Amino acid sequence: DVKAGDIITDVDFRHACGDEKYDLVLANILADVLVPLTPVIIHQMKKGGIYITSGIIDEKEETVVEAVKAAGLEVLEVTHQNDWVSVTARKN
Protein backbone atom coordinates (compact mmCIF):
# COMPACT_ATOMS: atom_id res chain seq x y z
CA ASP A 1 0.00 0.00 0.00
CA VAL A 2 1.76 3.17 -1.23
CA LYS A 3 1.42 6.26 0.95
CA ALA A 4 2.14 9.87 -0.04
CA GLY A 5 5.78 10.86 -0.38
CA ASP A 6 8.43 12.72 -2.33
CA ILE A 7 9.21 10.66 -5.41
CA ILE A 8 12.00 13.04 -6.46
CA THR A 9 14.25 12.58 -3.41
CA ASP A 10 12.96 9.52 -1.53
CA VAL A 11 14.35 6.42 -3.25
CA ASP A 12 12.38 4.03 -1.01
CA PHE A 13 9.14 5.80 -1.91
CA ARG A 14 10.09 5.71 -5.58
CA HIS A 15 10.59 1.94 -5.42
CA ALA A 16 7.29 1.51 -3.55
CA CYS A 17 5.52 3.25 -6.45
CA GLY A 18 6.80 0.60 -8.84
CA ASP A 19 8.63 0.67 -12.16
CA GLU A 20 6.88 0.80 -15.55
CA LYS A 21 3.50 0.61 -13.83
CA TYR A 22 1.51 3.66 -14.95
CA ASP A 23 -0.21 4.42 -18.26
CA LEU A 24 -0.90 8.03 -17.29
CA VAL A 25 0.89 10.52 -15.06
CA LEU A 26 -0.68 13.93 -14.37
CA ALA A 27 1.34 16.66 -12.71
CA ASN A 28 -0.25 20.06 -12.09
CA ILE A 29 2.54 21.91 -10.33
CA LEU A 30 5.12 24.63 -10.92
CA ALA A 31 7.93 24.26 -13.43
CA ASP A 32 10.47 24.32 -10.61
CA VAL A 33 9.08 20.95 -9.50
CA LEU A 34 8.34 19.56 -12.97
CA VAL A 35 11.93 19.90 -14.14
CA PRO A 36 13.41 17.58 -11.46
CA LEU A 37 10.30 15.34 -11.43
CA THR A 38 10.34 14.50 -15.15
CA PRO A 39 13.56 12.43 -15.37
CA VAL A 40 12.48 10.50 -12.27
CA ILE A 41 8.85 9.79 -13.13
CA ILE A 42 9.63 8.29 -16.53
CA HIS A 43 10.80 5.13 -14.74
CA GLN A 44 7.33 4.61 -13.26
CA MET A 45 5.62 5.03 -16.65
CA LYS A 46 4.84 2.16 -18.99
CA LYS A 47 6.09 2.30 -22.56
CA GLY A 48 3.49 4.28 -24.47
CA GLY A 49 2.44 6.02 -21.25
CA ILE A 50 1.23 9.62 -21.34
CA TYR A 51 2.68 12.41 -19.19
CA ILE A 52 0.51 15.51 -18.81
CA THR A 53 1.95 18.53 -17.07
CA SER A 54 0.11 21.73 -16.28
CA GLY A 55 0.27 24.70 -13.95
CA ILE A 56 3.17 26.06 -16.00
CA ILE A 57 3.38 29.83 -16.30
CA ASP A 58 4.03 30.73 -19.95
CA GLU A 59 7.49 32.13 -19.17
CA LYS A 60 8.60 28.60 -18.14
CA GLU A 61 7.16 26.77 -21.16
CA GLU A 62 10.47 26.22 -22.93
CA THR A 63 12.15 25.10 -19.69
CA VAL A 64 9.55 22.38 -19.17
CA VAL A 65 9.48 21.34 -22.84
CA GLU A 66 13.26 20.97 -22.80
CA ALA A 67 13.13 18.91 -19.57
CA VAL A 68 10.51 16.63 -21.12
CA LYS A 69 12.60 16.14 -24.27
CA ALA A 70 15.81 15.65 -22.26
CA ALA A 71 14.09 12.84 -20.33
CA GLY A 72 13.47 11.07 -23.65
CA LEU A 73 9.76 11.77 -23.91
CA GLU A 74 8.07 12.76 -27.16
CA VAL A 75 6.17 16.03 -26.89
CA LEU A 76 2.70 15.48 -28.36
CA GLU A 77 1.05 18.80 -27.61
CA VAL A 78 1.61 22.14 -25.93
CA THR A 79 -1.63 23.85 -24.94
CA HIS A 80 -2.00 27.51 -23.94
CA GLN A 81 -4.76 29.07 -21.87
CA ASN A 82 -4.17 32.71 -21.01
CA ASP A 83 -0.81 32.81 -19.16
CA TRP A 84 -0.80 29.06 -18.45
CA VAL A 85 0.66 26.13 -20.38
CA SER A 86 0.15 22.38 -20.42
CA VAL A 87 2.63 19.98 -22.01
CA THR A 88 1.53 16.48 -23.04
CA ALA A 89 4.16 13.86 -23.90
CA ARG A 90 4.54 10.12 -24.47
CA LYS A 91 7.14 7.60 -23.40
CA ASN A 92 8.12 5.65 -26.51
Phi, psi and chi 1 to 4 in degrees:
 res  aa     phi    psi   chi1   chi2   chi3   chi4
   1 ASP       -  111.7 -155.6  -12.9      -      -
   2 VAL   -82.5  130.1  177.8      -      -      -
   3 LYS  -100.2  175.0  -53.6  -94.7 -172.1 -109.9
   4 ALA   -68.6  149.9      -      -      -      -
   5 GLY  -172.6 -175.6      -      -      -      -
   6 ASP  -104.6   98.4 -179.1  -10.6      -      -
   7 ILE   -68.3  -21.2 -160.8  164.1      -      -
   8 ILE   -72.1  -44.1  -63.1  170.6      -      -
   9 THR  -110.6  -17.8   60.8      -      -      -
  10 ASP   -99.6   99.7 -174.9  -20.0      -      -
  11 VAL   -63.3  -39.0  174.6      -      -      -
  12 ASP   -62.5  -41.8  -69.3  -26.2      -      -
  13 PHE   -64.1  -41.7  179.2   69.5      -      -
  14 ARG   -58.1  -45.8 -169.2  178.5  -47.9  153.1
  15 HIS   -66.2  -35.5  -69.2  -58.5      -      -
  16 ALA   -64.7  -29.1      -      -      -      -
  17 CYS   -71.6  -25.5  -69.4      -      -      -
  18 GLY    92.2  149.9      -      -      -      -
  19 ASP   -96.3  144.3  -69.8  -26.5      -      -
  20 GLU    45.4   50.3  -63.4 -174.1    1.6      -
  21 LYS  -111.6  -22.9 -172.6  173.6  178.8  179.8
  22 TYR  -112.4  133.4  -58.3   95.4      -      -
  23 ASP   -81.7  -25.6  -66.1  -52.1      -      -
  24 LEU  -143.0  129.9  177.0   66.0      -      -
  25 VAL  -124.4  126.3  173.3      -      -      -
  26 LEU  -113.6  131.7  -54.9  168.7      -      -
  27 ALA  -137.0  107.1      -      -      -      -
  28 ASN  -108.2   87.6 -178.7   16.7      -      -
  29 ILE  -156.9  168.6 -162.9  158.0      -      -
  30 LEU   -63.7  153.7  -59.9  173.2      -      -
  31 ALA   -57.0  -33.5      -      -      -      -
  32 ASP   -63.5  -20.6  -68.8  -14.1      -      -
  33 VAL   -96.1  -38.1  176.0      -      -      -
  34 LEU   -61.4  -37.4  -69.8  171.6      -      -
  35 VAL   -61.7  -49.7  169.4      -      -      -
  36 PRO   -76.3  -23.1   24.0  -30.8      -      -
  37 LEU   -70.2  -41.1  172.4   66.5      -      -
  38 THR   -56.5  -50.3  -59.1      -      -      -
  39 PRO   -69.4  -15.5   21.2  -29.1      -      -
  40 VAL   -85.4  -48.1  171.4      -      -      -
  41 ILE   -68.5  -21.5 -157.6   67.0      -      -
  42 ILE   -60.4  -26.0   61.1  167.9      -      -
  43 HIS   -72.7  -23.4  -58.9  -71.7      -      -
  44 GLN   -86.7  -13.6  -79.5   66.2   45.7      -
  45 MET   -86.8  140.2  -64.9  172.3   60.5      -
  46 LYS   -71.1  158.1  -69.1  179.9 -179.1  177.3
  47 LYS   -60.9  132.6 -175.5  175.5 -178.5 -179.3
  48 GLY    88.3   -3.8      -      -      -      -
  49 GLY   -66.5  153.1      -      -      -      -
  50 ILE  -107.0  137.3  -59.8  -64.4      -      -
  51 TYR  -120.0  114.4 -178.0   51.9      -      -
  52 ILE  -114.0  120.9  -58.7  173.3      -      -
  53 THR  -114.2  145.0   62.0      -      -      -
  54 SER  -152.8  179.0   61.0      -      -      -
  55 GLY    81.7   22.1      -      -      -      -
  56 ILE   -99.1  119.4  -54.1  159.9      -      -
  57 ILE   -68.0  142.3 -167.7   75.5      -      -
  58 ASP   -55.3  -28.4   59.5    1.4      -      -
  59 GLU   -66.3  -19.3  -61.6  149.1    3.6      -
  60 LYS  -103.8    6.2  -62.5  -74.7 -172.9  163.5
  61 GLU   -53.9  -54.0  173.6 -174.9  -16.8      -
  62 GLU   -63.3  -35.0 -166.0   58.1   35.9      -
  63 THR   -61.1  -45.4  -58.9      -      -      -
  64 VAL   -70.9  -43.5  173.6      -      -      -
  65 VAL   -58.1  -43.7  168.2      -      -      -
  66 GLU   -65.2  -38.9  -71.9  -54.2  -45.4      -
  67 ALA   -64.5  -40.2      -      -      -      -
  68 VAL   -63.7  -47.1  167.4      -      -      -
  69 LYS   -64.5  -41.6  -71.1  178.7 -180.0  177.2
  70 ALA   -63.2  -28.5      -      -      -      -
  71 ALA   -79.5   -3.3      -      -      -      -
  72 GLY    91.4   11.4      -      -      -      -
  73 LEU   -88.8  151.3  -62.0  170.8      -      -
  74 GLU   -94.3  120.3  174.3 -169.6    1.1      -
  75 VAL   -72.2  123.0  173.9      -      -      -
  76 LEU   -96.8  -36.7  -60.1  175.6      -      -
  77 GLU  -160.4  142.5 -178.3  176.8   52.5      -
  78 VAL  -121.5  120.9  177.4      -      -      -
  79 THR  -112.7  137.1  -53.8      -      -      -
  80 HIS  -115.3  137.8  -62.3   87.5      -      -
  81 GLN  -141.9  106.8 -176.3  176.7   31.6      -
  82 ASN    56.0 -121.8  -59.8  -39.8      -      -
  83 ASP   -92.0    6.9  -66.2  -21.2      -      -
  84 TRP  -111.1  151.1  -62.0   99.3      -      -
  85 VAL  -131.1  146.6  177.1      -      -      -
  86 SER  -125.9  137.3  171.7      -      -      -
  87 VAL  -119.9  126.2  178.1      -      -      -
  88 THR  -113.9  131.2  -58.1      -      -      -
  89 ALA  -139.9  167.6      -      -      -      -
  90 ARG  -130.6  143.7  176.2  176.7   40.3 -130.9
  91 LYS   -90.5  115.7  179.4  178.8  177.9 -179.1
  92 ASN   -93.8      -  -68.4  -36.4      -      -
